[in-house]
Amino acid sequence: MTIGFHASEFECHPVQYEVPEGEAPPEPGTEPAAMLEFRSGQNLALHIPISMTDAEGMMGAFTQAEPMRQQLPPEALNWQPEQVGLPEGMFWVLTPQLVGMSVTPPQQMPDGLVPYWTVAFQDADESHVQVSVSDAMCVSIIRSLAQVAHGEFGPSEVTHEDDEV
């Protein structure tokens, strides 16, 4: 199963992790260090707990995708997300158990322009959540991942699509 949405907000929160009594601690760098949060309006949220090691891997995915990014027309650079149109009172919070992630840059396809970055997260049950993000939000994501990967992470500001980076 695949769920996809356009992210209108991104935020990264530090998390505290406690080892349950009687369990061995995880390998250093693999314990949860931050929570990535993507939102589409007020009705849909995606929460992804990540470790320092996860953050390094995610930064590598963005680094691999960047050279594939093509020169885009101005309408692609000005792309804005469409918020999920769920009925008022209906709220989805997705929290997949992250086992993989990929990044696809904006690009011209044979059937038209894809003006946004697609960040896809794979869950342990092989389902996927695909999040479409703007260039500006992509920069905020990479900055947060770098802070988490280097152990410099603290509370972040909420990034809204109308913020300038």
Backbone as CSV, one residue per row, in Angstrom:
resi,resn,N_x,N_y,N_z,CA_x,CA_y,CA_z,C_x,C_y,C_z
1,MET,0.836,-1.159,0.000,0.000,0.000,0.000,0.893,1.238,0.000
2,THR,0.475,2.261,-0.747,1.201,3.526,-0.794,0.242,4.658,-0.489
3,ILE,0.649,5.535,0.407,-0.091,6.746,0.735,0.802,7.912,0.332
4,GLY,0.239,8.898,-0.344,1.015,10.056,-0.748,0.285,11.345,-0.430
5,PHE,1.058,12.399,-0.109,0.460,13.709,0.138,1.511,14.794,-0.071
6,HIS,1.042,16.027,-0.216,1.904,17.198,-0.327,2.114,17.760,1.073
7,ALA,3.358,17.954,1.464,3.644,18.505,2.796,3.560,20.030,2.746
8,SER,2.769,20.600,3.648,2.679,22.049,3.752,3.488,22.568,4.940
9,GLU,3.934,21.667,5.819,4.779,22.028,6.962,5.774,20.911,7.231
10,PHE,6.943,21.309,7.734,7.946,20.350,8.189,8.497,20.867,9.503
11,GLU,8.697,19.945,10.427,9.308,20.282,11.708,10.113,19.081,12.170
12,CYS,11.173,19.343,12.910,11.997,18.279,13.457,12.136,18.531,14.955
13,HIS,11.776,17.531,15.762,11.792,17.649,17.219,12.852,16.716,17.804
14,PRO,13.573,17.162,18.819,14.442,16.221,19.534,13.572,15.261,20.344
15,VAL,14.054,14.064,20.542,13.327,13.099,21.365,14.256,12.559,22.441
16,GLN,13.661,12.118,23.525,14.417,11.441,24.567,14.078,9.970,24.479
17,TYR,15.076,9.152,24.632,14.888,7.717,24.497,15.347,7.046,25.779
18,GLU,14.493,6.209,26.315,14.835,5.444,27.510,14.824,3.968,27.155
19,VAL,15.829,3.256,27.621,15.900,1.816,27.393,14.985,1.142,28.401
20,PRO,14.030,0.348,27.912,13.140,-0.361,28.838,13.945,-1.258,29.785
21,GLU,13.482,-1.344,31.009,14.166,-2.147,32.018,14.282,-3.589,31.548
22,GLY,15.472,-4.146,31.703,15.715,-5.536,31.329,16.121,-5.721,29.875
23,GLU,16.158,-4.647,29.098,16.566,-4.743,27.689,17.957,-4.154,27.507
24,ALA,18.678,-4.698,26.542,20.009,-4.176,26.224,19.856,-2.873,25.447
25,PRO,20.731,-1.920,25.702,20.648,-0.665,24.951,21.004,-0.890,23.470
26,PRO,20.456,-0.063,22.575,20.794,-0.195,21.155,22.239,0.234,20.913
27,GLU,22.768,-0.133,19.770,24.115,0.296,19.390,24.170,1.822,19.383
28,PRO,25.286,2.409,19.808,25.393,3.882,19.785,25.124,4.413,18.372
29,GLY,24.333,5.477,18.305,23.985,6.091,17.028,22.710,5.549,16.409
30,THR,22.190,4.428,16.940,20.976,3.846,16.367,19.734,4.122,17.215
31,GLU,19.925,4.720,18.405,18.777,5.044,19.234,18.070,6.282,18.655
32,PRO,16.746,6.393,18.828,16.026,7.558,18.296,16.595,8.863,18.851
33,ALA,16.866,9.812,17.956,17.420,11.104,18.355,16.481,12.255,18.004
34,ALA,15.617,12.045,17.004,14.732,13.117,16.552,13.471,12.538,15.927
35,MET,12.466,13.387,15.820,11.214,13.024,15.172,11.001,13.996,14.016
36,LEU,10.979,13.458,12.792,10.624,14.272,11.636,9.103,14.328,11.577
37,GLU,8.564,15.515,11.336,7.115,15.660,11.244,6.770,16.423,9.970
38,PHE,5.993,15.770,9.131,5.478,16.388,7.907,3.976,16.541,8.085
39,ARG,3.434,17.693,7.708,1.996,17.927,7.825,1.428,18.380,6.488
40,SER,0.178,18.035,6.281,-0.586,18.550,5.153,-1.842,19.165,5.741
41,GLY,-1.779,20.471,5.953,-2.891,21.149,6.606,-3.021,20.688,8.044
42,GLN,-4.236,20.749,8.546,-4.498,20.383,9.941,-4.977,18.948,10.106
43,ASN,-5.124,18.203,8.984,-5.758,16.890,9.070,-4.833,15.691,8.874
44,LEU,-3.601,15.912,8.463,-2.718,14.779,8.178,-1.310,15.072,8.669
45,ALA,-0.749,14.139,9.426,0.615,14.274,9.929,1.349,12.951,9.752
46,LEU,2.618,13.057,9.431,3.503,11.899,9.325,4.636,12.116,10.317
47,HIS,4.808,11.179,11.248,5.872,11.240,12.251,6.858,10.117,11.979
48,ILE,8.129,10.482,11.811,9.184,9.503,11.534,10.275,9.647,12.599
49,PRO,10.379,8.695,13.543,11.494,8.755,14.486,12.776,8.314,13.772
50,ILE,13.857,9.093,13.963,15.131,8.766,13.301,16.282,8.808,14.300
51,SER,17.297,8.021,13.996,18.529,8.004,14.783,19.577,8.851,14.058
52,MET,20.727,9.019,14.688,21.828,9.724,14.025,22.239,8.972,12.762
53,THR,22.263,7.647,12.829,22.613,6.826,11.668,21.582,6.979,10.551
54,ASP,20.289,6.991,10.917,19.226,7.217,9.922,19.423,8.563,9.227
55,ALA,19.724,9.593,10.022,19.904,10.938,9.463,21.051,10.959,8.457
56,GLU,22.147,10.272,8.767,23.274,10.197,7.828,22.852,9.525,6.531
57,GLY,22.102,8.430,6.629,21.627,7.731,5.440,20.683,8.582,4.614
58,MET,19.801,9.321,5.282,18.865,10.190,4.571,19.605,11.322,3.853
59,MET,20.619,11.878,4.504,21.423,12.912,3.842,22.083,12.329,2.600
60,GLY,22.535,11.085,2.672,23.135,10.426,1.513,22.139,10.266,0.373
61,ALA,20.868,9.984,0.703,19.833,9.851,-0.331,19.613,11.182,-1.046
62,PHE,19.606,12.291,-0.301,19.463,13.606,-0.931,20.685,13.926,-1.784
63,THR,21.880,13.573,-1.299,23.108,13.822,-2.050,23.103,13.047,-3.367
64,GLN,22.640,11.798,-3.342,22.562,10.999,-4.572,21.526,11.550,-5.543
65,ALA,20.438,12.102,-5.031,19.364,12.598,-5.895,19.700,13.937,-6.534
66,GLU,20.484,14.764,-5.880,20.751,16.122,-6.369,21.318,16.168,-7.794
67,PRO,22.313,15.338,-8.164,22.833,15.411,-9.531,21.792,15.048,-10.600
68,MET,20.771,14.294,-10.228,19.732,13.919,-11.196,18.742,15.050,-11.421
69,ARG,18.806,16.063,-10.578,17.868,17.187,-10.680,18.156,17.954,-11.961
70,GLN,17.125,18.192,-12.718,17.276,18.895,-13.985,16.989,20.384,-13.797
71,GLN,17.448,21.180,-14.775,17.083,22.603,-14.777,15.576,22.687,-14.994
72,LEU,14.908,23.352,-14.103,13.456,23.394,-14.145,12.948,24.770,-14.554
73,PRO,11.802,24.810,-15.217,11.202,26.103,-15.545,10.728,26.808,-14.279
74,PRO,10.517,28.133,-14.341,10.113,28.902,-13.147,8.860,28.365,-12.459
75,GLU,7.905,27.814,-13.224,6.688,27.315,-12.576,6.978,26.150,-11.634
76,ALA,8.062,25.431,-11.887,8.432,24.342,-10.979,9.045,24.895,-9.692
77,LEU,9.815,25.961,-9.819,10.451,26.543,-8.637,9.429,27.191,-7.712
78,ASN,8.292,27.560,-8.247,7.250,28.214,-7.460,6.147,27.252,-7.032
79,TRP,6.388,25.957,-7.136,5.375,24.957,-6.797,4.954,25.095,-5.335
80,GLN,3.662,25.019,-5.085,3.110,25.061,-3.738,2.278,23.802,-3.508
81,PRO,2.349,23.226,-2.329,1.591,21.998,-2.050,0.095,22.257,-1.949
82,GLU,-0.668,21.223,-2.230,-2.109,21.243,-2.005,-2.366,20.447,-0.734
83,GLN,-3.085,21.048,0.189,-3.343,20.375,1.453,-4.386,19.285,1.269
84,VAL,-4.278,18.258,2.102,-5.221,17.146,2.078,-6.603,17.673,2.430
85,GLY,-7.591,17.243,1.690,-8.955,17.709,1.903,-9.801,16.752,2.712
86,LEU,-9.325,16.343,3.870,-10.127,15.469,4.732,-11.232,16.276,5.403
87,PRO,-12.365,15.655,5.666,-13.464,16.365,6.346,-13.027,16.839,7.733
88,GLU,-13.595,17.971,8.156,-13.295,18.480,9.490,-13.651,17.413,10.522
89,GLY,-12.805,17.237,11.498,-13.027,16.214,12.519,-12.318,14.907,12.209
90,MET,-11.869,14.727,10.966,-11.113,13.520,10.601,-9.633,13.885,10.615
91,PHE,-8.820,13.082,11.295,-7.405,13.389,11.452,-6.601,12.102,11.327
92,TRP,-5.598,12.109,10.476,-4.714,10.950,10.316,-3.329,11.299,10.826
93,VAL,-2.764,10.421,11.637,-1.367,10.519,12.040,-0.725,9.203,11.645
94,LEU,0.236,9.283,10.745,0.950,8.095,10.269,2.298,8.032,10.969
95,THR,2.649,6.871,11.495,3.936,6.679,12.172,4.525,5.348,11.725
96,PRO,5.090,5.321,10.517,5.654,4.054,10.034,6.920,3.675,10.796
97,GLN,7.189,2.386,10.825,8.439,1.884,11.384,9.443,1.903,10.235
98,LEU,10.295,2.903,10.213,11.190,3.167,9.094,12.189,2.040,8.866
99,VAL,12.198,1.513,7.632,13.210,0.527,7.246,13.947,0.969,5.981
100,GLY,13.427,1.968,5.299,14.089,2.459,4.093,13.511,3.785,3.672
101,MET,14.277,4.501,2.816,13.829,5.800,2.351,14.504,6.105,1.049
102,SER,13.810,6.834,0.190,14.393,7.255,-1.081,13.966,8.678,-1.373
103,VAL,14.730,9.318,-2.251,14.467,10.706,-2.632,14.495,10.797,-4.147
104,THR,13.486,11.441,-4.715,13.442,11.688,-6.157,13.343,13.191,-6.359
105,PRO,14.264,13.778,-7.121,14.251,15.231,-7.320,13.188,15.654,-8.341
106,PRO,12.900,16.959,-8.398,12.016,17.468,-9.443,12.613,17.119,-10.807
107,GLN,11.748,16.830,-11.782,12.261,16.465,-13.099,11.175,16.521,-14.164
108,GLN,11.619,16.636,-15.395,10.705,16.593,-16.536,10.562,15.136,-16.945
109,MET,9.323,14.653,-16.948,9.035,13.274,-17.340,8.363,13.305,-18.712
110,PRO,8.321,12.174,-19.418,7.659,12.146,-20.728,6.199,12.624,-20.683
111,ASP,5.520,12.386,-19.561,4.117,12.794,-19.471,3.929,14.118,-18.734
112,GLY,5.003,14.853,-18.465,4.882,16.176,-17.856,5.894,16.439,-16.763
113,LEU,5.823,17.637,-16.242,6.742,18.117,-15.222,6.337,17.619,-13.836
114,VAL,7.313,17.116,-13.090,7.128,16.804,-11.669,7.905,17.897,-10.932
115,PRO,7.203,18.933,-10.417,7.877,20.125,-9.901,8.316,20.061,-8.435
116,TYR,8.254,18.914,-7.808,8.557,18.801,-6.386,9.498,17.626,-6.132
117,TRP,10.113,17.645,-4.968,10.895,16.520,-4.480,9.917,15.498,-3.903
118,THR,10.184,14.225,-4.116,9.387,13.169,-3.500,10.284,12.416,-2.523
119,VAL,9.876,12.418,-1.268,10.597,11.693,-0.221,9.700,10.514,0.147
120,ALA,10.198,9.301,-0.092,9.402,8.092,0.146,9.992,7.322,1.322
121,PHE,9.134,6.967,2.252,9.528,6.211,3.435,8.905,4.827,3.345
122,GLN,9.715,3.792,3.577,9.218,2.418,3.551,9.070,1.912,4.971
123,ASP,7.922,1.278,5.228,7.607,0.724,6.531,8.033,-0.741,6.584
124,ALA,8.098,-1.282,7.785,8.480,-2.686,7.977,7.538,-3.648,7.260
125,ASP,6.273,-3.258,7.064,5.328,-4.136,6.358,5.344,-3.910,4.844
126,GLU,6.359,-3.199,4.352,6.594,-2.893,2.936,5.614,-1.892,2.353
127,SER,4.835,-1.216,3.193,4.007,-0.124,2.693,4.895,1.121,2.581
128,HIS,4.399,2.124,1.832,5.170,3.336,1.587,4.337,4.575,1.872
129,VAL,5.013,5.616,2.324,4.402,6.935,2.429,5.275,7.854,1.588
130,GLN,4.655,8.477,0.578,5.374,9.395,-0.305,4.945,10.813,0.026
131,VAL,5.940,11.650,0.311,5.677,13.034,0.675,6.294,13.935,-0.390
132,SER,5.471,14.810,-0.962,5.948,15.775,-1.950,6.322,17.047,-1.215
133,VAL,7.562,17.532,-1.454,8.049,18.727,-0.765,8.654,19.699,-1.768
134,SER,8.590,20.982,-1.429,9.145,22.032,-2.273,10.667,22.113,-2.099
135,ASP,11.310,22.880,-2.976,12.748,23.116,-2.844,13.083,23.729,-1.490
136,ALA,12.312,24.737,-1.084,12.574,25.419,0.186,12.455,24.455,1.366
137,MET,11.430,23.610,1.356,11.264,22.655,2.443,12.387,21.618,2.421
138,CYS,12.825,21.250,1.232,13.922,20.295,1.086,15.176,20.816,1.800
139,VAL,15.458,22.097,1.651,16.613,22.705,2.322,16.465,22.583,3.837
140,SER,15.263,22.843,4.359,15.030,22.727,5.806,15.212,21.297,6.296
141,ILE,14.753,20.343,5.499,14.906,18.930,5.860,16.381,18.571,5.953
142,ILE,17.152,18.959,4.938,18.583,18.629,4.904,19.307,19.286,6.076
143,ARG,18.980,20.523,6.392,19.606,21.196,7.548,19.321,20.436,8.840
144,SER,18.068,20.031,9.030,17.705,19.290,10.245,18.419,17.941,10.298
145,LEU,18.478,17.244,9.152,19.179,15.951,9.116,20.650,16.115,9.461
146,ALA,21.284,17.180,8.958,22.705,17.421,9.259,22.900,17.643,10.756
147,GLN,21.996,18.403,11.374,22.106,18.639,12.814,21.951,17.338,13.595
148,VAL,20.990,16.515,13.200,20.777,15.239,13.894,21.993,14.338,13.693
149,ALA,22.480,14.229,12.456,23.609,13.346,12.145,24.876,13.742,12.887
150,HIS,25.056,15.042,13.129,26.265,15.515,13.795,26.076,15.722,15.297
151,GLY,24.940,15.292,15.830,24.707,15.396,17.268,24.529,16.823,17.745
152,GLU,24.190,17.741,16.841,24.042,19.161,17.186,22.588,19.568,17.259
153,PHE,21.711,18.611,17.387,20.297,18.901,17.234,19.667,19.456,18.483
154,GLY,18.873,20.489,18.299,18.060,21.075,19.352,16.699,21.382,18.766
155,PRO,15.820,22.011,19.502,14.494,22.335,18.974,14.601,23.171,17.709
156,SER,13.724,22.890,16.739,13.752,23.625,15.469,12.506,24.477,15.333
157,GLU,12.570,25.369,14.383,11.419,26.192,14.045,10.546,25.410,13.071
158,VAL,9.261,25.664,13.114,8.343,25.055,12.147,8.585,25.728,10.802
159,THR,8.708,24.939,9.738,8.856,25.482,8.398,7.516,25.377,7.696
160,HIS,6.969,26.516,7.320,5.721,26.572,6.562,6.081,26.842,5.112
161,GLU,5.241,26.455,4.195,5.513,26.657,2.785,5.659,28.110,2.399
162,ASP,5.099,29.038,3.156,5.217,30.439,2.789,6.454,31.100,3.412
163,ASP,7.280,30.331,4.162,8.527,30.851,4.713,9.588,30.902,3.637
164,GLU,10.479,31.875,3.724,11.601,31.923,2.805,12.808,31.279,3.468
165,VAL,13.608,30.593,2.668,14.788,29.910,3.193,16.020,30.606,2.701
